[in-house]
Amino acid sequence: MEHNVEQCKNPWENACNNEQIKLYIQFNGEIIPICECCWKKIADQNIEW
């Protein structure tokens, strides 16, 4: 049986495959999962999305 585990899809860090999803953001009209580690990085940056 195959499990579809959701992975982080941080648009600013394509190499992240973390499966510990913390929240979802809307980016370019798409809802994407973000892990806690990436969210901390995103929240600390001065970027527009």
Order of alpha helices (4+ residues) and beta strands (2+ residues): beta-beta-alpha
